[in-house]
Amino acid sequence: MLILPLLKFFGDFMRLENTVFVVFKKLTRQKNDRFLFHTKEL
């Protein structure tokens, strides 16, 4: 049976992708805040 390991791998990959997405969103939000702060100063 190859389906079970494949499903487990897919689940782990989706979890990892979700974590990366959350971290990426946090980073981009920080960048956007900094950018808005700079444009406000100008």
Phi and psi restraints in degrees (value plus and minus 20) as a CYANA .aco file:
   2 LEU   PHI    -118.2   -78.2
   2 LEU   PSI     -31.5     8.5
   3 ILE   PHI     -91.7   -51.7
   3 ILE   PSI     -60.5   -20.5
   4 LEU   PHI     -83.1   -43.1
   4 LEU   PSI     -70.6   -30.6
   5 PRO   PHI     -80.9   -40.9
   5 PRO   PSI     -54.5   -14.5
   6 LEU   PHI     -85.0   -45.0
   6 LEU   PSI     -63.7   -23.7
   7 LEU   PHI     -83.5   -43.5
   7 LEU   PSI     -62.0   -22.0
   8 LYS   PHI     -82.8   -42.8
   8 LYS   PSI     -63.9   -23.9
   9 PHE   PHI     -82.7   -42.7
   9 PHE   PSI     -61.7   -21.7
  10 PHE   PHI     -84.7   -44.7
  10 PHE   PSI     -60.5   -20.5
  11 GLY   PHI     -84.1   -44.1
  11 GLY   PSI     -64.0   -24.0
  12 ASP   PHI     -82.9   -42.9
  12 ASP   PSI     -60.2   -20.2
  13 PHE   PHI     -84.7   -44.7
  13 PHE   PSI     -62.0   -22.0
  14 MET   PHI     -84.7   -44.7
  14 MET   PSI     -60.0   -20.0
  15 ARG   PHI     -84.2   -44.2
  15 ARG   PSI     -63.3   -23.3
  16 LEU   PHI     -83.3   -43.3
  16 LEU   PSI     -64.1   -24.1
  17 GLU   PHI     -81.9   -41.9
  17 GLU   PSI     -59.9   -19.9
  18 ASN   PHI     -83.5   -43.5
  18 ASN   PSI     -62.9   -22.9
  19 THR   PHI     -82.2   -42.2
  19 THR   PSI     -65.9   -25.9
  20 VAL   PHI     -81.1   -41.1
  20 VAL   PSI     -60.1   -20.1
  21 PHE   PHI     -83.5   -43.5
  21 PHE   PSI     -62.5   -22.5
  22 VAL   PHI     -83.8   -43.8
  22 VAL   PSI     -64.9   -24.9
  23 VAL   PHI     -83.1   -43.1
  23 VAL   PSI     -62.4   -22.4
  24 PHE   PHI     -82.7   -42.7
  24 PHE   PSI     -60.6   -20.6
  25 LYS   PHI     -84.6   -44.6
  25 LYS   PSI     -60.3   -20.3
  26 LYS   PHI     -82.0   -42.0
  26 LYS   PSI     -64.3   -24.3
  27 LEU   PHI     -83.6   -43.6
  27 LEU   PSI     -65.1   -25.1
  28 THR   PHI     -87.4   -47.4
  28 THR   PSI     -53.2   -13.2
  29 ARG   PHI     -86.0   -46.0
  29 ARG   PSI     -61.8   -21.8
  30 GLN   PHI     -81.5   -41.5
  30 GLN   PSI     -63.2   -23.2
  31 LYS   PHI     -82.3   -42.3
  31 LYS   PSI     -63.5   -23.5
  32 ASN   PHI     -83.8   -43.8
  32 ASN   PSI     -61.3   -21.3
  33 ASP   PHI     -81.6   -41.6
  33 ASP   PSI     -64.0   -24.0
  34 ARG   PHI     -83.7   -43.7
  34 ARG   PSI     -61.6   -21.6
  35 PHE   PHI     -84.0   -44.0
  35 PHE   PSI     -63.8   -23.8
  36 LEU   PHI     -83.0   -43.0
  36 LEU   PSI     -58.9   -18.9
  37 PHE   PHI     -82.2   -42.2
  37 PHE   PSI     -62.8   -22.8
  38 HIS   PHI     -85.9   -45.9
  38 HIS   PSI     -62.7   -22.7
  39 THR   PHI     -87.5   -47.5
  39 THR   PSI     -51.5   -11.5
  40 LYS   PHI     -87.2   -47.2
  40 LYS   PSI     -58.4   -18.4
  41 GLU   PHI     -84.8   -44.8
  41 GLU   PSI     -57.2   -17.2
